[in-house]
């Protein structure tokens, strides 16, 4: 009996050791794939990010707008010492109306040309588009998914108030990870200059989004890999996935929020829009774009998108 017990314990120990090693290996791999600053080739083959010809045309137009409109480079230093880069366009005529636009995962500020053109040319806004930490020309070895970035955006807000004036009126507009970023920012103590938030296809939390993608991409349960990767991220990047919650931040905010989501979005699931809308503590609207895939709401229905955003922010911007 004792020999059997010893053999059973030895076998159990081997199994546990193997499971632990698999979990540790998986967490390092998932950290590299999702969090570490590195090319994200998996996005190129994702069936959830398919583009339409019209959407591709929009992207070309956005790049052309960036290339044809001179900008001023802006820079600030984050609380943890990173040099962050941003790009600023003065409005066509003097104004206090200003938008800060947040880009998506593995992107960069200059990817947001179509949104910059809309606010600048059609609405007459000053426009700032930062490169988030770990993206573009900003420093950083990891992707923050909006959580450490929210503190950076508070600094960008302060920088814009210093540039435009103490009576600046600011809108935060983000798409995808940028949508989650502006929602996370909204729950901070912000100056009264911030008047409204537009969050396009943002996720509820980093834990929710990565758990969803782990199942979607690898057909694996979230436990224990997401939890162990969160611990590794906490050690290396200073934040954990559960704390990085747009859902909790919108419960705190009193700012008006326009939530936008395509009902065909399978990258950040459409259901997250309803959860965020229900949780929001201030004035709120939900604009659902039929047949729009992830990050393609504007491209799918540009007239409706512009009309809804314009009407929403006009209620809160007085300039």
Secondary structure, 3 states (H helix, E strand, C coil): CHHHHHHHHHHHHHHHHHHHHHHHHHHHHHHHHHHECCCCHHHHHCHHHCCCHHHHHHHHHHHHHHHHCCCEEEEEECCCCCEEEEEEECCCCCCCEEEEEECCCCCCHHHHHHHHHHHHHHCCCEEEEECCCCCCCCCCCECCCCHHHHHHHHHHHHHHHHHHCCCCEEEEEEECHHHHHHHHHHCCCCCCCEEEEEEECCCCEHHHHHHHHHHHHHCCCCCCHHHHHHHHHHHHHCCCCCCCEHHHHHHHCCCEEEEEEECCCCCCCCHHHHHHHHHCCCCEEEEEECCCCCCCHHHHCHHHHHHHHHHHHHCCCCC
